[in-house]
Amino acid sequence: MTPGAKPTAETQRCKEPRSGQGKPSLSASICGVCVRLLLASVPLWLLCCWLVEAQTSDPAKTISELEKDLAAHIRLLSDWGGLTRYGSENAELGPPAPDVDRVVFLGDEVTEMWGRGNGKFFPGKPYLNRGIAHQTTPQMLVRFRQDVISLKPKVVVIQAGSSDLAGYAGPATEGMISENFMSMTALANAHGIRVVLASVTPVCDCFKNLTERRPPGKIIGLNSWLKSYSAQSGSVFLDYYSALVEGRAMKKALTIDGLLPNEAGYELMAPLAEQAIARALGKR
């Protein structure tokens, strides 16, 4: 273009960046902003919790609990379904022998912590623990194929619902929770796996307030649905709740923190689980 000449529309178009060159797409920019906002909001939310709890509890203990919560939220953002938790262990497992009654226990921290103390998790039994702390039913549904179906068990024991009520993966209604139970049951049935549906265990305010996030009435309501659906779907209902409850709260003598059973609590739960598994296998 000669000096002093006015730029034409054609030359202006040549100077404009082409679509997809030099600029990130709008969707990519929005996703990046959303991730940054999530990462920024988690520490802020935890700080607010700390300011409230620090007024009534030991600050050092509160900070430790909040650090654990922060780590859990970071894991949630990076691996929402928890697929990496047992991925390596699953890869090393071969299929069970034809005469072996392999059982998978799928659940949240009530299942995950079973056997972490002096008590063992069904010693000598071909039972696999696939519990993940704070997991909800939609997250378990995501990993159901990897952590249950691919392991070829004869029975799956599904223990879930408490973390849904607590809102660990967002708000959840009984209808939403029940649909996830139905989906997991349908998947198991489609692959010849017998289903045991465990009741939601009770909680108590023995050590800190837990009933605010897990109202006893909602636990009772969900357990009523689980019992009814078990009968309707041909599953076995496993009633942990009745063995652990006093009134509408967890017995203090059976819990370490108001949510998790202690060794005495797990000792009561173990024979109930064994009986339910035997019923599912048609042995009793």
Backbone as CSV, one residue per row, in Angstrom:
resi,resn,N_x,N_y,N_z,CA_x,CA_y,CA_z,C_x,C_y,C_z
1,MET,0.860,-1.182,0.000,0.000,0.000,0.000,0.893,1.226,0.000
2,THR,0.579,2.174,-0.832,1.414,3.376,-0.967,1.203,4.291,0.215
3,PRO,2.278,5.134,0.540,2.139,6.044,1.685,0.961,6.991,1.484
4,GLY,0.199,7.203,2.550,-0.922,8.143,2.525,-2.207,7.533,2.029
5,ALA,-2.114,6.337,1.423,-3.335,5.698,0.916,-4.160,5.166,2.072
6,LYS,-5.471,5.236,1.922,-6.368,4.745,2.973,-6.463,3.223,2.911
7,PRO,-6.463,2.582,4.054,-6.574,1.123,4.047,-7.933,0.671,3.522
8,THR,-7.927,-0.318,2.700,-9.174,-0.860,2.159,-9.745,-1.887,3.115
9,ALA,-10.991,-2.267,2.835,-11.622,-3.300,3.676,-10.860,-4.600,3.617
10,GLU,-10.265,-4.888,2.417,-9.521,-6.139,2.244,-8.284,-6.182,3.111
11,THR,-7.537,-5.029,3.151,-6.320,-5.011,3.957,-6.635,-5.073,5.437
12,GLN,-7.782,-4.465,5.841,-8.160,-4.545,7.253,-8.471,-5.975,7.649
13,ARG,-9.146,-6.727,6.738,-9.453,-8.115,7.039,-8.198,-8.952,7.193
14,CYS,-7.166,-8.611,6.388,-5.920,-9.362,6.472,-5.247,-9.183,7.814
15,LYS,-5.442,-7.992,8.433,-4.785,-7.719,9.713,-5.535,-8.348,10.889
16,GLU,-6.816,-8.669,10.658,-7.591,-9.239,11.749,-7.195,-10.692,11.970
17,PRO,-7.095,-11.116,13.222,-6.745,-12.518,13.475,-7.869,-13.434,13.027
18,ARG,-7.483,-14.531,12.429,-8.480,-15.510,12.005,-9.060,-16.235,13.210
19,SER,-10.287,-16.744,13.007,-10.957,-17.482,14.084,-10.127,-18.689,14.488
20,GLY,-9.907,-18.839,15.792,-9.141,-19.978,16.284,-7.663,-19.736,16.340
21,GLN,-7.157,-18.563,15.793,-5.723,-18.278,15.821,-5.447,-17.143,16.797
22,GLY,-4.592,-17.411,17.753,-4.140,-16.354,18.657,-5.093,-16.078,19.795
23,LYS,-6.338,-16.547,19.739,-7.296,-16.285,20.792,-7.888,-17.602,21.275
24,PRO,-8.033,-17.773,22.583,-8.715,-18.964,23.067,-10.198,-18.870,22.753
25,SER,-10.852,-20.006,22.584,-12.287,-19.996,22.317,-13.028,-19.491,23.545
26,LEU,-14.258,-19.003,23.307,-15.054,-18.470,24.406,-15.344,-19.542,25.446
27,SER,-15.669,-20.768,24.975,-15.979,-21.840,25.924,-14.779,-22.194,26.787
28,ALA,-13.574,-22.209,26.172,-12.366,-22.516,26.941,-12.108,-21.451,27.987
29,SER,-12.348,-20.185,27.608,-12.140,-19.089,28.555,-13.103,-19.198,29.725
30,ILE,-14.371,-19.526,29.412,-15.367,-19.644,30.477,-15.016,-20.791,31.419
31,CYS,-14.603,-21.954,30.834,-14.213,-23.098,31.667,-13.055,-22.740,32.588
32,GLY,-12.073,-22.003,32.039,-10.928,-21.616,32.849,-11.333,-20.721,33.997
33,VAL,-12.242,-19.793,33.731,-12.722,-18.886,34.779,-13.470,-19.671,35.848
34,CYS,-14.321,-20.634,35.408,-15.102,-21.432,36.365,-14.200,-22.231,37.292
35,VAL,-13.165,-22.852,36.730,-12.237,-23.637,37.545,-11.532,-22.754,38.563
36,ARG,-11.072,-21.560,38.095,-10.388,-20.643,39.019,-11.321,-20.182,40.125
37,LEU,-12.587,-19.929,39.780,-13.549,-19.498,40.795,-13.808,-20.608,41.810
38,LEU,-13.909,-21.865,41.321,-14.111,-22.986,42.237,-12.943,-23.140,43.192
39,LEU,-11.734,-23.084,42.634,-10.545,-23.241,43.471,-10.417,-22.112,44.477
40,ALA,-10.857,-20.914,44.071,-10.769,-19.776,44.976,-11.857,-19.821,46.041
41,SER,-13.028,-20.370,45.691,-14.153,-20.345,46.620,-14.029,-21.377,47.729
42,VAL,-13.372,-22.497,47.455,-13.251,-23.548,48.473,-12.502,-23.057,49.704
43,PRO,-11.295,-22.459,49.556,-10.626,-21.952,50.755,-11.433,-20.885,51.479
44,LEU,-12.161,-20.038,50.721,-12.964,-18.996,51.350,-14.084,-19.602,52.181
45,TRP,-14.737,-20.644,51.603,-15.801,-21.324,52.330,-15.252,-21.976,53.591
46,LEU,-14.090,-22.613,53.494,-13.484,-23.261,54.651,-13.081,-22.240,55.712
47,LEU,-12.615,-21.071,55.266,-12.260,-20.018,56.217,-13.479,-19.556,56.991
48,CYS,-14.608,-19.409,56.301,-15.839,-19.002,56.978,-16.246,-20.041,58.019
49,CYS,-16.135,-21.327,57.635,-16.451,-22.396,58.591,-15.541,-22.319,59.810
50,TRP,-14.245,-22.044,59.562,-13.291,-21.974,60.657,-13.631,-20.834,61.605
51,LEU,-14.029,-19.683,61.070,-14.351,-18.535,61.911,-15.537,-18.837,62.816
52,VAL,-16.480,-19.633,62.301,-17.640,-20.004,63.116,-17.264,-21.043,64.166
53,GLU,-16.560,-22.104,63.729,-16.249,-23.211,64.632,-15.181,-22.853,65.656
54,ALA,-14.261,-21.979,65.277,-13.158,-21.646,66.178,-13.635,-20.995,67.465
55,GLN,-14.858,-20.410,67.424,-15.372,-19.744,68.613,-15.811,-20.749,69.681
56,THR,-16.104,-21.983,69.252,-16.654,-22.953,70.205,-15.848,-24.239,70.311
57,SER,-14.718,-24.345,69.601,-13.956,-25.583,69.639,-12.467,-25.290,69.679
58,ASP,-11.684,-26.360,69.811,-10.237,-26.238,69.840,-9.733,-25.774,68.468
59,PRO,-9.080,-24.596,68.376,-8.648,-24.082,67.067,-7.727,-25.036,66.323
60,ALA,-6.789,-25.682,67.021,-5.852,-26.589,66.350,-6.591,-27.753,65.719
61,LYS,-7.561,-28.309,66.445,-8.345,-29.426,65.919,-9.190,-28.969,64.735
62,THR,-9.754,-27.761,64.851,-10.579,-27.234,63.770,-9.767,-27.048,62.502
63,ILE,-8.549,-26.491,62.655,-7.683,-26.289,61.489,-7.342,-27.623,60.834
64,SER,-7.051,-28.620,61.641,-6.727,-29.947,61.102,-7.904,-30.522,60.319
65,GLU,-9.103,-30.364,60.865,-10.294,-30.874,60.175,-10.532,-30.123,58.875
66,LEU,-10.309,-28.804,58.888,-10.511,-28.011,57.678,-9.471,-28.332,56.613
67,GLU,-8.247,-28.649,57.035,-7.221,-29.049,56.068,-7.625,-30.352,55.380
68,LYS,-8.219,-31.276,56.155,-8.697,-32.528,55.560,-9.836,-32.259,54.584
69,ASP,-10.731,-31.330,54.963,-11.840,-30.976,54.076,-11.327,-30.347,52.787
70,LEU,-10.316,-29.480,52.900,-9.743,-28.837,51.723,-9.131,-29.877,50.787
71,ALA,-8.387,-30.824,51.359,-7.778,-31.881,50.542,-8.858,-32.700,49.847
72,ALA,-9.957,-32.956,50.557,-11.056,-33.730,49.966,-11.702,-32.973,48.820
73,HIS,-11.864,-31.645,48.971,-12.468,-30.844,47.912,-11.553,-30.755,46.686
74,ILE,-10.257,-30.693,46.916,-9.316,-30.663,45.791,-9.374,-31.986,45.027
75,ARG,-9.438,-33.100,45.771,-9.580,-34.406,45.119,-10.885,-34.493,44.345
76,LEU,-11.932,-33.904,44.917,-13.235,-33.924,44.268,-13.194,-33.200,42.932
77,LEU,-12.469,-32.079,42.876,-12.370,-31.316,41.636,-11.541,-32.043,40.588
78,SER,-10.523,-32.758,41.023,-9.625,-33.409,40.064,-10.097,-34.793,39.638
79,ASP,-10.902,-35.480,40.489,-11.360,-36.833,40.163,-12.721,-37.034,40.810
80,TRP,-13.743,-36.465,40.194,-15.067,-36.387,40.814,-15.622,-37.764,41.161
81,GLY,-15.434,-38.718,40.290,-15.995,-40.039,40.539,-15.139,-40.940,41.404
82,GLY,-13.904,-40.519,41.706,-13.011,-41.347,42.520,-12.477,-42.556,41.773
83,LEU,-12.327,-42.432,40.459,-11.894,-43.570,39.646,-10.446,-43.971,39.897
84,THR,-9.636,-43.037,40.386,-8.226,-43.367,40.607,-7.986,-44.032,41.962
85,ARG,-8.985,-44.003,42.849,-8.788,-44.508,44.206,-8.426,-45.991,44.222
86,TYR,-9.134,-46.801,43.465,-8.893,-48.246,43.463,-8.474,-48.773,42.090
87,GLY,-8.194,-47.871,41.167,-7.862,-48.288,39.814,-6.701,-49.264,39.740
88,SER,-5.615,-48.976,40.454,-4.435,-49.847,40.413,-4.716,-51.199,41.066
89,GLU,-5.397,-51.168,42.217,-5.726,-52.427,42.897,-6.604,-53.307,42.018
90,ASN,-7.566,-52.692,41.355,-8.456,-53.463,40.488,-7.690,-54.119,39.347
91,ALA,-6.711,-53.380,38.804,-5.941,-53.893,37.665,-5.128,-55.128,38.044
92,GLU,-4.727,-55.211,39.319,-3.905,-56.333,39.772,-4.734,-57.560,40.152
93,LEU,-6.057,-57.375,40.267,-6.926,-58.495,40.656,-7.307,-59.322,39.435
94,GLY,-7.163,-60.612,39.559,-7.651,-61.487,38.505,-9.105,-61.833,38.762
95,PRO,-9.747,-62.517,37.837,-11.131,-62.937,38.073,-11.181,-63.990,39.176
96,PRO,-12.270,-64.037,39.928,-12.367,-65.050,40.992,-12.547,-66.445,40.408
97,ALA,-12.116,-67.441,41.154,-12.338,-68.830,40.745,-13.844,-69.112,40.755
98,PRO,-14.292,-70.042,39.950,-15.737,-70.312,39.851,-16.412,-70.626,41.186
99,ASP,-15.668,-71.249,42.107,-16.280,-71.635,43.379,-16.089,-70.590,44.474
100,VAL,-15.558,-69.410,44.112,-15.308,-68.345,45.091,-16.452,-67.334,45.046
101,ASP,-17.033,-67.057,46.226,-18.137,-66.097,46.315,-17.582,-64.702,46.615
102,ARG,-17.018,-64.076,45.582,-16.472,-62.728,45.766,-17.600,-61.738,46.021
103,VAL,-17.364,-60.826,46.977,-18.338,-59.796,47.329,-17.635,-58.445,47.326
104,VAL,-18.266,-57.441,46.733,-17.739,-56.079,46.757,-18.613,-55.228,47.680
105,PHE,-17.972,-54.542,48.616,-18.656,-53.576,49.484,-18.403,-52.190,48.904
106,LEU,-19.428,-51.582,48.344,-19.345,-50.243,47.755,-19.978,-49.255,48.727
107,GLY,-19.253,-48.192,49.077,-19.843,-47.260,50.029,-19.014,-46.018,50.269
108,ASP,-19.367,-45.313,51.348,-18.661,-44.095,51.730,-17.678,-44.415,52.857
109,GLU,-17.443,-43.457,53.768,-16.437,-43.677,54.809,-16.833,-44.759,55.810
110,VAL,-18.126,-45.025,55.966,-18.557,-46.098,56.868,-18.006,-47.433,56.370
111,THR,-17.978,-47.607,55.056,-17.387,-48.812,54.471,-15.864,-48.701,54.424
112,GLU,-15.359,-47.557,53.978,-13.910,-47.408,53.804,-13.142,-47.648,55.098
113,MET,-13.649,-47.169,56.224,-12.932,-47.260,57.489,-13.094,-48.611,58.189
114,TRP,-13.910,-49.472,57.622,-14.121,-50.801,58.201,-12.824,-51.609,58.101
115,GLY,-12.278,-51.979,59.234,-11.028,-52.742,59.265,-9.791,-51.897,59.448
116,ARG,-9.944,-50.580,59.574,-8.781,-49.709,59.744,-8.262,-49.723,61.181
117,GLY,-9.078,-50.155,62.136,-8.632,-50.228,63.533,-8.093,-51.609,63.845
118,ASN,-8.249,-52.025,65.089,-7.780,-53.359,65.480,-8.623,-54.461,64.848
119,GLY,-9.902,-54.155,64.644,-10.775,-55.130,64.013,-10.454,-55.278,62.537
120,LYS,-10.667,-56.460,61.996,-10.355,-56.741,60.603,-11.619,-56.677,59.753
121,PHE,-11.411,-56.513,58.441,-12.515,-56.491,57.493,-12.725,-57.906,56.950
122,PHE,-13.582,-58.672,57.620,-13.950,-60.023,57.209,-12.720,-60.870,56.840
123,PRO,-11.865,-61.144,57.819,-10.638,-61.916,57.532,-10.943,-63.287,56.938
124,GLY,-10.168,-63.636,55.929,-10.323,-64.928,55.288,-11.441,-65.005,54.273
125,LYS,-12.199,-63.928,54.110,-13.314,-63.907,53.168,-12.883,-63.202,51.873
126,PRO,-13.416,-63.631,50.729,-13.077,-62.980,49.455,-13.905,-61.706,49.249
127,TYR,-13.852,-60.828,50.260,-14.632,-59.598,50.234,-13.711,-58.422,49.945
128,LEU,-14.143,-57.532,49.059,-13.350,-56.370,48.655,-13.993,-55.092,49.166
129,ASN,-13.188,-54.269,49.829,-13.669,-52.990,50.350,-13.423,-51.910,49.296
130,ARG,-14.506,-51.312,48.811,-14.407,-50.237,47.821,-15.152,-48.996,48.308
131,GLY,-14.865,-48.649,49.575,-15.462,-47.443,50.150,-14.588,-46.219,49.910
132,ILE,-15.223,-45.071,49.726,-14.513,-43.795,49.585,-15.231,-42.754,50.436
133,ALA,-14.490,-42.103,51.312,-15.069,-41.128,52.239,-15.815,-40.023,51.508
134,HIS,-16.963,-39.672,52.037,-17.811,-38.565,51.560,-18.433,-38.825,50.188
135,GLN,-18.324,-40.046,49.666,-18.894,-40.274,48.331,-20.415,-40.339,48.377
136,THR,-21.001,-39.830,47.313,-22.449,-39.806,47.158,-22.870,-40.853,46.109
137,THR,-24.171,-41.085,46.009,-24.661,-42.104,45.068,-24.333,-41.787,43.604
138,PRO,-24.395,-40.521,43.139,-24.023,-40.301,41.740,-22.545,-40.593,41.473
139,GLN,-21.687,-40.340,42.451,-20.268,-40.655,42.280,-20.048,-42.170,42.249
140,MET,-20.765,-42.892,43.101,-20.648,-44.364,43.092,-21.158,-44.938,41.775
141,LEU,-22.188,-44.310,41.227,-22.711,-44.762,39.940,-21.662,-44.603,38.840
142,VAL,-20.884,-43.518,38.907,-19.826,-43.287,37.920,-18.786,-44.408,37.957
143,ARG,-18.427,-44.855,39.153,-17.372,-45.872,39.271,-17.914,-47.287,39.432
144,PHE,-19.204,-47.471,39.238,-19.817,-48.776,39.467,-19.259,-49.833,38.515
145,ARG,-19.050,-49.476,37.274,-18.525,-50.458,36.317,-17.098,-50.853,36.688
146,GLN,-16.271,-49.867,37.023,-14.867,-50.155,37.337,-14.715,-50.906,38.656
147,ASP,-15.397,-50.435,39.696,-15.171,-50.962,41.046,-16.112,-52.097,41.438
148,VAL,-17.080,-52.412,40.596,-17.983,-53.529,40.895,-18.043,-54.500,39.715
149,ILE,-18.627,-54.089,38.615,-18.888,-55.008,37.498,-17.615,-55.671,36.988
150,SER,-16.557,-54.880,36.806,-15.316,-55.422,36.244,-14.631,-56.422,37.169
151,LEU,-14.964,-56.397,38.457,-14.358,-57.323,39.422,-15.093,-58.656,39.495
152,LYS,-16.221,-58.746,38.791,-16.993,-59.989,38.665,-17.365,-60.621,40.015
153,PRO,-17.948,-59.838,40.911,-18.397,-60.439,42.182,-19.722,-61.162,41.996
154,LYS,-20.063,-62.001,42.948,-21.389,-62.614,42.950,-22.402,-61.713,43.641
155,VAL,-21.900,-60.884,44.580,-22.782,-59.998,45.349,-22.120,-58.627,45.482
156,VAL,-22.930,-57.571,45.444,-22.463,-56.235,45.801,-23.305,-55.730,46.966
157,VAL,-22.632,-55.205,47.984,-23.303,-54.576,49.129,-23.157,-53.062,48.950
158,ILE,-24.259,-52.391,48.721,-24.228,-50.941,48.483,-24.630,-50.209,49.748
159,GLN,-23.707,-49.451,50.299,-23.942,-48.658,51.512,-23.739,-47.196,51.121
160,ALA,-24.826,-46.441,51.053,-24.724,-45.067,50.545,-25.914,-44.247,51.027
161,GLY,-25.868,-42.952,50.713,-26.991,-42.073,51.018,-26.702,-41.015,52.061
162,SER,-25.828,-41.338,53.020,-25.543,-40.378,54.090,-24.852,-39.126,53.557
163,SER,-23.882,-39.320,52.668,-23.161,-38.169,52.116,-24.038,-37.353,51.173
164,ASP,-25.012,-38.022,50.537,-25.978,-37.291,49.711,-26.782,-36.331,50.585
165,LEU,-27.292,-36.853,51.707,-28.079,-36.026,52.620,-27.252,-34.858,53.161
166,ALA,-25.951,-35.103,53.351,-25.068,-34.046,53.865,-24.692,-33.029,52.787
167,GLY,-25.010,-33.330,51.536,-24.760,-32.370,50.455,-23.333,-32.291,49.979
168,TYR,-22.578,-33.388,50.095,-21.165,-33.342,49.708,-20.954,-33.131,48.216
169,ALA,-21.914,-33.511,47.401,-21.787,-33.287,45.956,-22.875,-32.351,45.453
170,GLY,-23.405,-31.540,46.362,-24.479,-30.626,46.004,-25.809,-31.094,46.566
171,PRO,-26.832,-30.266,46.433,-28.150,-30.627,46.963,-28.666,-31.916,46.337
172,ALA,-29.344,-32.734,47.159,-29.888,-34.006,46.669,-31.208,-34.291,47.363
173,THR,-32.223,-34.588,46.580,-33.518,-34.967,47.131,-33.577,-36.482,47.258
174,GLU,-34.568,-36.962,48.000,-34.734,-38.413,48.122,-34.982,-39.041,46.752
175,GLY,-35.706,-38.326,45.901,-35.955,-38.835,44.558,-34.684,-39.007,43.754
176,MET,-33.785,-38.025,43.834,-32.509,-38.113,43.117,-31.667,-39.266,43.648
177,ILE,-31.635,-39.403,44.966,-30.848,-40.484,45.577,-31.408,-41.841,45.184
178,SER,-32.721,-41.969,45.235,-33.352,-43.257,44.934,-33.107,-43.665,43.482
179,GLU,-33.104,-42.704,42.569,-32.848,-43.035,41.157,-31.434,-43.585,40.967
180,ASN,-30.483,-43.072,41.724,-29.116,-43.596,41.627,-29.028,-45.020,42.171
181,PHE,-29.744,-45.286,43.263,-29.805,-46.666,43.772,-30.421,-47.590,42.726
182,MET,-31.477,-47.130,42.086,-32.140,-47.955,41.077,-31.217,-48.220,39.891
183,SER,-30.447,-47.217,39.488,-29.523,-47.387,38.359,-28.426,-48.394,38.702
184,MET,-27.868,-48.302,39.911,-26.828,-49.255,40.309,-27.396,-50.669,40.404
185,THR,-28.608,-50.787,40.924,-29.242,-52.100,41.027,-29.486,-52.695,39.640
186,ALA,-29.962,-51.862,38.713,-30.217,-52.335,37.348,-28.927,-52.787,36.673
187,LEU,-27.840,-52.041,36.870,-26.550,-52.429,36.288,-26.078,-53.770,36.854
188,ALA,-26.207,-53.920,38.160,-25.785,-55.179,38.791,-26.617,-56.356,38.257
189,ASN,-27.928,-56.178,38.219,-28.802,-57.256,37.738,-28.489,-57.633,36.293
190,ALA,-28.169,-56.630,35.486,-27.865,-56.887,34.073,-26.607,-57.728,33.900
191,HIS,-25.741,-57.735,34.919,-24.490,-58.498,34.842,-24.493,-59.700,35.794
192,GLY,-25.667,-60.089,36.256,-25.778,-61.282,37.089,-25.226,-61.131,38.484
193,ILE,-25.159,-59.895,38.980,-24.634,-59.635,40.328,-25.810,-59.409,41.274
194,ARG,-25.842,-60.153,42.357,-26.928,-60.001,43.328,-26.669,-58.788,44.216
195,VAL,-27.753,-58.133,44.616,-27.640,-56.829,45.274,-28.116,-56.888,46.722
196,VAL,-27.293,-56.313,47.599,-27.679,-56.073,48.992,-27.676,-54.561,49.191
197,LEU,-28.805,-54.015,49.600,-28.914,-52.579,49.848,-28.901,-52.334,51.358
198,ALA,-27.860,-51.646,51.824,-27.717,-51.384,53.258,-28.441,-50.097,53.641
199,SER,-28.981,-50.092,54.833,-29.629,-48.883,55.340,-28.588,-47.796,55.596
200,VAL,-29.043,-46.554,55.587,-28.202,-45.441,56.012,-28.041,-45.560,57.524
201,THR,-26.813,-45.451,57.997,-26.568,-45.571,59.436,-26.954,-44.276,60.151
202,PRO,-27.359,-44.370,61.410,-27.745,-43.168,62.148,-26.532,-42.315,62.506
203,VAL,-26.787,-41.078,62.881,-25.739,-40.177,63.379,-26.213,-39.608,64.712
204,CYS,-25.277,-39.006,65.440,-25.653,-38.339,66.679,-24.821,-37.072,66.843
205,ASP,-25.308,-36.199,67.702,-24.581,-34.976,68.026,-23.739,-35.168,69.282
206,CYS,-23.213,-36.383,69.457,-22.456,-36.731,70.660,-21.160,-35.936,70.784
207,PHE,-20.545,-35.601,69.659,-19.253,-34.926,69.662,-19.301,-33.577,68.949
208,LYS,-20.105,-33.489,67.906,-20.338,-32.236,67.192,-21.671,-32.358,66.474
209,ASN,-22.159,-31.245,65.967,-23.472,-31.254,65.334,-23.421,-31.944,63.977
210,LEU,-24.041,-33.102,63.883,-24.117,-33.843,62.622,-25.548,-33.933,62.100
211,THR,-26.515,-33.797,62.994,-27.910,-33.965,62.579,-28.419,-32.779,61.761
212,GLU,-27.709,-31.655,61.794,-28.133,-30.509,60.991,-28.010,-30.820,59.501
213,ARG,-26.915,-31.494,59.137,-26.698,-31.842,57.728,-27.322,-33.188,57.365
214,ARG,-27.526,-34.042,58.371,-28.132,-35.361,58.146,-29.323,-35.507,59.096
215,PRO,-30.424,-34.850,58.808,-31.574,-34.894,59.725,-32.081,-36.319,59.941
216,PRO,-32.304,-36.709,61.184,-32.771,-38.070,61.460,-34.029,-38.446,60.688
217,GLY,-34.942,-37.493,60.520,-36.158,-37.778,59.776,-35.886,-38.168,58.335
218,LYS,-34.904,-37.515,57.713,-34.563,-37.845,56.324,-33.875,-39.203,56.231
219,ILE,-33.062,-39.530,57.236,-32.428,-40.856,57.266,-33.498,-41.940,57.365
220,ILE,-34.472,-41.733,58.253,-35.553,-42.706,58.418,-36.362,-42.832,57.127
221,GLY,-36.640,-41.701,56.493,-37.406,-41.723,55.252,-36.690,-42.472,54.138
222,LEU,-35.377,-42.225,53.995,-34.603,-42.905,52.956,-34.506,-44.405,53.247
223,ASN,-34.345,-44.753,54.517,-34.283,-46.175,54.879,-35.603,-46.890,54.592
224,SER,-36.710,-46.189,54.804,-38.015,-46.775,54.494,-38.122,-47.062,53.000
225,TRP,-37.633,-46.127,52.185,-37.665,-46.347,50.733,-36.742,-47.507,50.343
226,LEU,-35.547,-47.566,50.932,-34.599,-48.641,50.613,-35.181,-50.014,50.938
227,LYS,-35.860,-50.119,52.059,-36.475,-51.398,52.440,-37.556,-51.786,51.447
228,SER,-38.379,-50.811,51.071,-39.460,-51.068,50.127,-38.916,-51.437,48.748
229,TYR,-37.905,-50.690,48.294,-37.348,-50.960,46.968,-36.608,-52.296,46.932
230,SER,-35.985,-52.681,48.023,-35.310,-53.976,48.082,-36.299,-55.102,47.809
231,ALA,-37.463,-55.021,48.446,-38.489,-56.039,48.236,-39.004,-56.003,46.797
232,GLN,-39.176,-54.796,46.278,-39.706,-54.633,44.916,-38.732,-55.146,43.854
233,SER,-37.425,-54.931,44.070,-36.417,-55.252,43.056,-35.796,-56.638,43.226
234,GLY,-36.189,-57.358,44.283,-35.595,-58.661,44.534,-34.221,-58.581,45.169
235,SER,-33.896,-57.425,45.746,-32.625,-57.250,46.449,-32.803,-57.634,47.916
236,VAL,-31.706,-57.691,48.639,-31.749,-57.987,50.078,-31.519,-56.689,50.839
237,PHE,-32.383,-56.409,51.796,-32.227,-55.212,52.621,-31.382,-55.547,53.844
238,LEU,-30.339,-54.765,54.065,-29.413,-54.965,55.181,-29.623,-53.836,56.189
239,ASP,-30.164,-54.164,57.346,-30.562,-53.147,58.326,-29.476,-52.898,59.376
240,TYR,-28.517,-52.057,59.021,-27.523,-51.613,60.007,-28.167,-50.668,61.028
241,TYR,-29.088,-49.866,60.542,-29.656,-48.768,61.340,-30.191,-49.255,62.683
242,SER,-31.009,-50.287,62.652,-31.661,-50.747,63.896,-30.655,-51.222,64.937
243,ALA,-29.513,-51.750,64.488,-28.504,-52.268,65.411,-27.700,-51.154,66.074
244,LEU,-27.677,-49.983,65.445,-26.809,-48.900,65.925,-27.561,-47.752,66.587
245,VAL,-28.878,-47.740,66.459,-29.655,-46.574,66.874,-30.214,-46.714,68.285
246,GLU,-30.384,-45.565,68.905,-31.084,-45.459,70.193,-31.994,-44.250,70.084
247,GLY,-33.312,-44.498,70.078,-34.228,-43.422,69.752,-34.138,-43.159,68.252
248,ARG,-33.590,-41.965,67.896,-33.355,-41.650,66.479,-31.897,-41.264,66.240
249,ALA,-31.036,-41.559,67.206,-29.628,-41.166,67.098,-28.709,-42.370,67.275
250,MET,-27.522,-42.252,66.735,-26.502,-43.296,66.914,-26.159,-43.434,68.395
251,LYS,-26.035,-44.665,68.862,-25.626,-44.886,70.244,-24.195,-44.378,70.431
252,LYS,-23.996,-43.565,71.443,-22.672,-42.988,71.670,-21.614,-44.058,71.901
253,ALA,-22.009,-45.167,72.514,-21.058,-46.245,72.821,-20.605,-46.992,71.567
254,LEU,-21.242,-46.713,70.418,-20.922,-47.453,69.199,-20.273,-46.579,68.124
255,THR,-19.870,-45.358,68.470,-19.318,-44.457,67.460,-18.077,-43.741,67.961
256,ILE,-17.199,-43.383,67.027,-15.996,-42.636,67.404,-16.178,-41.133,67.261
257,ASP,-17.150,-40.720,66.426,-17.311,-39.288,66.173,-18.754,-38.865,65.918
258,GLY,-19.691,-39.772,66.119,-21.090,-39.466,65.837,-21.539,-39.944,64.472
259,LEU,-20.595,-40.292,63.602,-20.904,-40.772,62.257,-20.336,-42.171,62.014
260,LEU,-19.042,-42.332,62.267,-18.376,-43.612,62.011,-18.565,-44.569,63.186
261,PRO,-18.891,-45.819,62.917,-18.943,-46.798,64.001,-17.540,-47.026,64.575
262,ASN,-17.493,-47.395,65.850,-16.221,-47.837,66.427,-16.125,-49.352,66.259
263,GLU,-15.137,-49.966,66.876,-14.962,-51.409,66.696,-16.181,-52.194,67.172
264,ALA,-16.768,-51.731,68.275,-17.973,-52.408,68.775,-19.117,-52.283,67.776
265,GLY,-19.202,-51.125,67.136,-20.239,-50.922,66.132,-20.052,-51.830,64.930
266,TYR,-18.810,-51.912,64.437,-18.537,-52.786,63.295,-18.745,-54.263,63.653
267,GLU,-18.484,-54.614,64.905,-18.708,-55.999,65.335,-20.194,-56.360,65.271
268,LEU,-21.060,-55.391,65.535,-22.493,-55.625,65.413,-22.916,-55.703,63.946
269,MET,-22.260,-54.913,63.099,-22.631,-54.853,61.684,-22.187,-56.094,60.899
270,ALA,-21.031,-56.669,61.280,-20.452,-57.763,60.498,-21.376,-58.968,60.334
271,PRO,-21.966,-59.516,61.426,-22.848,-60.674,61.233,-24.109,-60.332,60.440
272,LEU,-24.572,-59.094,60.552,-25.739,-58.680,59.761,-25.398,-58.693,58.273
273,ALA,-24.198,-58.219,57.940,-23.752,-58.236,56.548,-23.606,-59.671,56.048
274,GLU,-23.029,-60.533,56.865,-22.853,-61.937,56.493,-24.207,-62.604,56.221
275,GLN,-25.180,-62.334,57.075,-26.511,-62.918,56.897,-27.154,-62.430,55.602
276,ALA,-26.988,-61.125,55.305,-27.577,-60.562,54.084,-26.915,-61.154,52.843
277,ILE,-25.601,-61.328,52.883,-24.875,-61.919,51.761,-25.317,-63.358,51.533
278,ALA,-25.474,-64.111,52.640,-25.929,-65.501,52.531,-27.317,-65.563,51.900
279,ARG,-28.194,-64.638,52.279,-29.530,-64.588,51.687,-29.440,-64.269,50.195
280,ALA,-28.564,-63.340,49.835,-28.424,-62.971,48.427,-27.900,-64.147,47.599
281,LEU,-27.032,-64.949,48.197,-26.483,-66.113,47.506,-27.439,-67.304,47.528
282,GLY,-28.522,-67.155,48.266,-29.508,-68.235,48.351,-29.105,-69.366,49.241
283,LYS,-28.162,-69.069,50.182,-27.658,-70.117,51.066,-28.453,-70.209,52.364
284,ARG,-29.308,-69.195,52.626,-30.112,-69.235,53.842,-31.500,-68.692,53.542
